[in-house]
Amino acid sequence: MAGAVIALALVLAAVTPGFFARDNLSDLFLANMPVLIIALGMTLVILTGHIDISVGSLFAVCAVISGVLAKTGWPMPLVVVAACAVGVLIGIVNGSLVAFLRIPAIVVTLAVMIGLREGLRWATEGAWIQDLPASYQWLGLGPRGYPFVVLAVVTGLQIAFGWALANLAAGRAVYAVGSSPGAARLAGLHVERVTVAVFAVAGALVGIAAVLNSVRFNQIPSNTGLGLELKVIAAVVVGGTAISGGRGTAVGTLLGVILLSAIGPALTFLGVSAYWERAIHGVIILAAVAIDAIRPVTVTRPAAA
Amino acid sequence: MTQTLLLDAAGIAKTYAGVRALKGVSFDLRPGEVHALVGENGAGKSTLIKIITGAEKPDAGTLRVAGRDVPHMDPATSHALGIAAIYQQPALFPHLTVAENVALALESAGLWRTVDWRRRREAAASLLARIGSAIDPARTVDTLSMPEQQIVEIAKAIGVNARIVVMDEPTASLTSREVERLFQVIGRLREAQVGVIYISHRLEEIFAVADRITVLRDGLTVETRAASEVERGELIRLMVGREISAVFPKEPIEIGEPVLEVEGLTSAAAGIRDVSLTVHRGEILGIAGLVGSGRTELARTMFGLTPAEAGTIRLNGIPLRVASPADAIRAGIAYVPEDRRQHGVILDMSIAANTSLANLDAVSRHGLIDRGRERAAAQGYVDRLRIKTPSVLADVGTLSGGNQQKVALARWLSTRPAVIILDEPTQGVDVGSKAEIHALMQMLAARGLAIIMISSELPEILGMSDRIAVMHRGTIRGVLDRAEATQSSILALALAPATTH
């Protein structure tokens, strides 16, 4: 994984030094920032053996709500808090249905995904949010200051999640629940609480990502975030997190996002048709899953009985 | 008598990812005999079975079936040659009926053939009747108990007119009476000149059923002997390659104050009613009974996994409210479940992480895990319980069954319990590890721990328990003292017909 990213970087450095120009990297980073942030939450959800495909719709809902609140004069910090709160609320709904009613996560979040998307269409009547206040644009920091704040937030979140998964009892609980819910329950862990919590955290991160992304534009399209869930899940899986739960890291997810998001622009720089991007994504995802499928046979083979 | 060997395997070798599982094993099977295959975990029994059934290809050696060379054995060939295998875990389709499951083995393939449902049911019923079972062929397999599923597997094997039947730990989840039934079936197979390869960790069964015994150790055939010419102690010595005590390490310990007192515990969800029991400091209370008599369900209720409607649980005289495993752990109750791969340990996690999981607070401060302390604590248990591993950071999935069970034990000892419930603590564990686990139980009891041991193995119950509670239909039928308990007195209680309806 790390090898693939480094190999890609070396090829690009050798063939097209322009790729590493500061402006290009900055654009690439900001464009993929939502995937980067949401993928951290998705990593937690997938580690517990579940999945959340409602993040794209939730992203749109949080973005629109943040814009509307900003227009009615809410101060920016409160807008961020409100967007996160909406995310947490939906996360709790998702998590509770999965944990307590034992409905498969893909069904729950599919329903929520459609419900949110259609609800938003009904509420906005398809109109975009425009005339956003100056305090909202670039978080009120201007286009120069804004990227540094975003970089700081993303770096902070990445380090915090990586550290927490490895060192906190709560992180250990996430792995245990994903590896074997039965064993985790016997060990005294509250499996339902862990499940609700990971969905809630994922929701909060969607709220943050939605605000940070929306402030870059003059208007907020009510259909934003379409297909975002697939990009996020692909990055997490490519990053080595087992789709069945229990195995994976935050660093892996970071590398997964970098690999998938750098492929498209890299192709452009290399003069290959950009139409190949999606196909190459597909190949990478298959390769990642195949490696994961082959691994347990050779590595965790139990001693022959 | 000269006869063609049903199976003749010579010089079989197999290497997995650099590990030599079999280094040259020879094994043969005559018509109408039961040939037992014994050896510690890792000796190569399962690998040999996989080669005989065609699930794995050998690297070297020859395989002859009924006098004919079989250079390329695969599952289809093995099936065609009349080799059938019955595993510890029945491999049936849970949502299909018994008749359909049997038909899958019996009826010819062909996706467009039509099905005669009545004949299909009758065929299944007659096969089941032949082994003395009255299971309704119309039931779906997920409604059957484990032993019933095993019986369906046997019916399938008989149905295809198997010449060679492999039984890999078939009695692991059976009770004594069901084992008796199985032995009758084996007797009929023997009369029909079928060859049976029988694998079990339970030496009593081996001596009861086998004609010949082959001992494997470290991927080599140690010896093949007639069962009548070898005695228990010698067999164990051949298996482990060293002298180990074949007797239980039980020594009298002074029984102390009551630790756990349960009164009138009833749970409809668990199917247990009005259970009362007491365990004292230093005491091992055995819980015997048939599979389905409510032993595991009782443990799960005491541990807060299933809600109880009535009854009290007191620990050291203090009434407890146990609504969840977390409550039970905090109070000082530990539960090492049966089915360790599913519930006992987490195979994907390291020994260190497994050991600390039920008591993360002990190795962490404000939710932050101190990895150094966690490793040190795990190392302590690895040393004390003699867990064989290169490192405490090794995944538990890489350990043998006996060592996995010790990791499960370590997890629960780390919660510093006052009472520990061990559910089938030596199921599927090799002879050497078994003796070590028994010695550990003795040591823990000597330190004042109260132990409740659920076991289907009567010698273990008789050998390790101070008192024995026998369960029947969700309640305790009687409690026997160590001195008065015998296999027959336990069975009499376990099988007791319900006096009232």
Interface residues (C-beta under 8 A of the other chain):
Chain A: N167 L168 A169 A170 R172 A173 Y175 A176 S179 S180 G182 A183 A184 R185 L186 A187 G188 L189 H190 G246 R247 T298 V299 T300 R301 P302 A303 A304 A305
Chain B: Y16 A17 A21 N41 G42 G44 K45 S46 T47 F303 L305 S324 P325 A326 A328 I329 R330 Y335 P337 Q342 H343 G344 V345 I346 L347 D348 M349 A353 S356 L357 A358 L360 D361 S364 G367 L368 I369 R371 D395 G397 T398 L399 S400 G401 R411 G428
